[in-house]
Each structure stands twice: as structure tokens, then as C-alpha cells.
Amino acid sequence: MIYSEVYRRSVGNIFEDNRINLHYRSHVRVKNKIYFSEAFFNGLFEMDLEDFSVKFICHFSGEDKFQIVLHGENAVFYKNIIYFFPLCTNRIHYYNLADGEEQSMIVPTPGGEEFDVTGVVQKESKIWLFSGTSKGVFVLDMENRSIKSARTLSERLSKYKNVVGFVGIPEAGKAFTYCPADSTLLEISLEKEQIKEHKVQIGSIKVCSINYNREMFYFIDAVSGDLYEWSWDAGQLRKYSVCGLERLMSEGASFSSCCFVDDDIYMIPRMSRYVMRVNKENGTIERAFDYPEDFQFLDSWRKDYIPGVMLLCEKIDHELWFHPYGSNQLLIYDTISEQVSMKKITIEADNIFSCEALTVENVWMSLAHFCHNIEKEEQSNIVEDEACGRKIYLAINE
């Protein structure tokens, strides 16, 4: 019996007409298409912006088909090639739109360990890759697709522990990150490999994200969700306080990052239930809009990985698109009419593989673990007690 049939027999209510709900980890928009790396298994997809149809392109090379969060949040499009940068691997994957070929290159980390990219800054044909876990800095040359270590910069940055986020100002050849140990914003000259310190008087708050827009830096407090706006030129600090925050879980940061749209600032939810918007006049952060009634959050009782509600947002014409990550729908907010709509981004399960790793209808399924159970005829010790892989195994063997 093929595993997909076992799925249907055991947990038939999990499938939606044999379709998989898809979730973005990183993406780029090219003309009327969006190309994205799936968050909860290894897959590259193309979505048409006109009719929301989805095409499976390939599994990324050199990786397990069931690897979750394979890539970081950043992807870059350059001269007809899309680059996806690693989070749970040591490979940069790239896809050529002209010939439809996917390839990869190794980030030369010591011992071949994973390189978790938390910041990507592009200047012309070069990309600086930063890690928040002191694994060094690497430079990718997209003209000849070569990668090397920025040794001097890596050494200088290594003395700052647990830096948070990286934002770039490519035209100035600079990147910025925040060191919470002494409330210091680090100004990084990319090509000169120099670092300059700037004190930010925001006290001992736990910063989870930094953002940059119109010569202003924005720091998000992981605990309260409050937003601190710091003027680069004047050195002035302003605080926006969250009103009526509702959280899905008590742990984890309230917001992933900020999305800047004209004069508005939207707060992208991580463990906050709702998208929120900054009210500059009142100095507050308030709910931006209500979700449609049948908006679905992914189940967040899982112990192995708890995704934020949303991760990626972009403006397309006069609409804000909140791409699915910790939910099962693409959420679209019309900034003119203030209407909210949603689309399910799905694909036929059989188009991907027969042994799926799925997130469908508020249930996390690791079918990779399930397959392990069946093949070994025993409970796998890599499966948590609450995981669906174990539940399916037990149900079949009752």
C-alpha cells in the first residue's frame, strides 16, 4: 500500500481533496510570477499572480526532501537567476529561469557545518551573507558564482555576541546590526570591512528585530511588542506602545518585523494574533484589520517547530500581500478599500511525492517520520509523543 493511501485511510479529514497547503519561507517576484521556497519541506514553486495557479518546479538539490525551513527569509533575483540562502544547510541554491536548471554551491564553513543566514546585503553583483550565530561572514560574487570568507570582517564581528538582525543600505555600501549586550547599533562598511559603534538609548529591552526606512531605524521589543523609532541623524528616540495585544502563545516574539507602506508601518505578527499598524499621532500600535471568519492558523502545540503567524509581506499595486507561513492562506489587504480577502495556495499532493511532509488543516504532519515508523515497524525515537507520525502509526497498528 502506498503511503498516501495510508494517509487517506487513517486521517482522511486531513486532506483537502488531495491538495497540499503551501507556505512561503523565502520568495522573489519576477514579472507576474512569484517563486518561493516551501517552508515545511524541500520544494521550489512558482505561483501565477493572475490566477493563483501553482507549479512545482523541483526539490532543491543535495537536500532531504522532508527538510523544514531549508532556507532563510531572503532570496535575490539577479540576471535571470534566483538565489536562495541557507538556514538549515550549508548550500546556496540557485535557479536559472532561462534554462530551468537548479544548482547549488557550498558555503565553505569549517567542517562543512550549516550556515544559518540571518542577513543578506546586496551591492551590485556581490552579496554579503551574515549569520547571527558568530559563524562568520561570506561574500557571494554572482557574476562568476564564487563564494569566499570575509575573514577580517568575520574576526571583527565575532567579538559582538548574539547580534540581532541585519539591514542593509546598499547604495552606501553598509550594513547594520544590533548588539543587545550594550545597546549598540553596529555600522558595517562592507568593502572596507570596518565596524563603527553607535549607542542607542533604549535600555535593557530584548530586541528581536531591527528595520530601516527613510533614515530611521526601528527596534521591536520581543517581550512587549513595542516599537522604538530612532532617528539616524538627530539621535532622537520615540516609542510606540502596543494596545490590545492578543497572543497565540505566551512564548516567542510578538512580531516578526515591520512592513513600510508609504507613511504607514505594519507590524507583521509572529505570536501576535493580528497584523497591527502604527498610529503615529497617538504613539500607539493598534489592530490593522480583522481576519476573514475562516482564516486558519497552523496548530501551534508542536514541540519541534513553532512557526510565526506570518513572515513575508510585500506591496503589489495598492494591496498588501501577507504570504502564508503560520497560516493556511495568503492574506490580501486592499489599502484603499480596506477590504481583506484570502486565497489558499495549494497543489495536488501527488505532484510532489508519494511520501509527503505536510501541513494541512491546522495539523502538522511529518510523514518522513511516519515512513520511518512503517519501514522499521516500530516507533521512531525521533518522533515526539504528540506528533502525527506516531499517531498514524499507532492508528494503523491497533
Secondary structure, 3 states (H helix, E strand, C coil): CCHHHHHHHHCHHHCECCEEECCEEEEEEECCEEEEEECCCCCEEEEECCCCCEEEEECCCCCCCCCCCCEEEEEEEECCEEEEEECCCCEEEEEECCCCEEEEEECCCHHHCCCCEEEEEEECCEEEEEECCCCCEEEEECCCCEEEECHHHHHHHCCCCCCEEEEEEHHHCEEEEEEHHHCEEEEEECCCCEEEEEECCCCCCCEEEEEEECCEEEEEECCCCCEEEEECCCCCEEEEEECCCCECCCCCCCEEEEEEECCEEEEEECCECCCEEEECCCCEEEECCCCCCCCCECCCCCCCCCCCCEEEEEEECCEEEEEECCECCEEEEECCCCCEEEECCEEEHHHCCCCCEEEECCEEEEHHHHHHHHHHCCCCCCCCCCCHHHHHHHHHCC
